[in-house]
Amino acid sequence: MRHHGAAVLGFAAWSGTGKTTLLRALIPALRTHGLRLGVVKHAHHSFDVDQPGKDSYMLRHAGAERVLIGSRTRWALMVEHEADHDEPDLARLLAHLPGDGLDLILVEGFKHEAFPKIELHRPALGRPLLHPNDRSIIALASDAPVTAHGSLPLLDLNDVSAIAAFVRRVAAARDAPP
């Protein structure tokens, strides 16, 4: 899967498995290899990126449906919509992400959507594996031995360098002509 030329690769797991923790370590490891990265994260609940008392927060809570705030170093767009909407799918969110200039977009969540992703698994949590029911999972990263990984590459969830190397290979393969 590609978005504006950038490879798209997801990380899927049950809540509490450590997706965000892995991405926080993986992003700098990939940046050291010159990759320009974007991230899309799914949230299952309401959230705020601005803080109470800040102008953007007050304007949004006053009733503005869209608030764009910008500075010389970043900009952010908050879009309010009714809570009766369905959960946004990945394609809908990617449509709002400027992908120009990115090499790779890492996606956290969206475990039920079909796009290339790495499953994270911690057997001690007692949650079932996702890959037996999801053909779009291309690798399994676990913190303990897993015998039911079939033909999927098995990565050590605690070895960020090895996961980064795998991600770089996947991104490079997605850049190759068909």
N, C-alpha and C positions, 0 to 999 in steps of 0.2 A: 504494500500500500504506500502511496506517495501523496504528499500535499504540497503543491507549488514547488515540486522538485525535491522536497525533503522526504527521506524515508520515515515511515511511521512505525514505531515498535512499542507494544504495550507490556505492562507488568500487571498480571492478574493474580489475585489471591483473596482469601477470606480476610475480613477485617481483623486487625491485630497481628498479621503475619509479618509486617515490617516493610511494606512497599515504600512508604515515604522515607524510612530510615535508609533503605538500600539506595533510593534515588539521590538522597542527600550525599551519599558517598560516591555514587556512580558518576554524577554530573561533573565534579572536578576531575575525576579520572579520565573521562572522555574529553574534557576541555584541554587537558594537557597534550592531547593528540591533535589539537587544532579544530575539533568539531564544534560547530555553532549549533546550539541546542534550543529547542522549544519544549515546553511541557504543557500537557493538558491533564488536569486532575478532576476526577469525578467526586462530588460530595453528595451524600445521601440526605442532607439536611440543609436548613437555611444557614447562611454564613455571612460574615462581614469581612471585607478587606480594609475598610477604613474604620477609624476609632470614634467612639462617642465623643462629642465635643469638637471634632474637626469639621471644617466647612463642608466637605463633600458628604459627610455623614448627615449633617443637619439639612442640607439641600435635598438629599435623597429621602430622608424621613419627613421632609416638608411636603413631599408628593411628586418630586421630579421622577419621571420614569427612566430617564437616562442621565447619568452624570459622568462626564469625561473630565478627568483631572490630569494635568500635565506639568512637567517641569523640564529643565534642560537635560535631566538624566533618565526620566521614565514618564510613561503615561499609562493610565488605567481607565477602563470604561466599565461602569456598573450599569447593568440593565435590569430593571425590576419587571417582573411579570406576575400574573395571578398565580396563586399556589395550585390552582386546579389544572395547570399544564402537566403533561406527561414529563417524565424524566427526559432531559435532552439526550439525544444519541450523539455518538462521536462525530458523525458527519456534520451535524448541525453546529456543534461547537467548533470544529475545525474550520468551518466556513467563516468564522469570525477571527481566526488566528492568521495574522500576516505571516506567511511561510517564506516569503522571499528572503534570501540570504541565510536560511537555515539549512544545515546538512541533515539533521535528525530531529524528529519530534518524539519525545518519550511520553507515553500515555500511562497514567496511573488509574487503574480501575477499569470500568466497562468490561468486566469479565464475561458478560453474556453476549458480547458482540463479536462478530467474525472479522478479525483482522490479526495480523501476526503479533503474537505476544509470548512472553516467557511467564510460565507459572511459577510462583513462589510457594513453597510448601514447608511447613514445620510439623513433622509427624507428632510431636509432643502436644500440639494443640488439638489433636483428635478430629480434625476436619477432613472431609473426603478430598481426594484428588480431583481436579477440574478436567485435566486433559483426556480422560477416557470419554468424556462427552463433548469435547471441544476440539475439532480438527484444526483450528487456527493456532493452537499452542505449538510453538516450534522448539521449545526446550523446557526443562524442568530444573529449577534451582532449589535445593533443599539443604537443610542444616544437619541432616542425618541420612544414612543410606535408605534408598527407596528401590525396591525390587520391581515395582509395577510401573516402570517408566517406558516400557516397550522399546521402540527404536529412537525415542527422543534423546537428544544430548542431555546428560545429567551434569549440572553445574553445582559447585559448592557455594551455597548461599552466603557463606562468610568470606569468600574469596572475591573481593570486589575487582581485583586486577583481572582475574580469569573471566568474570562476567563482562567487564569492559571490553576485553579482547573479543569475546563472542559477539557482543553488540556491534563492535567495529566491523567484524567480518560480515555480519548480517546486513549492516548498512551499506557496506561496499558491494555486496552481492546484489543488493536492490538497485545499485547505481549502474550495474553492468547492463549492456544492451541485451535485448531478448534474443 
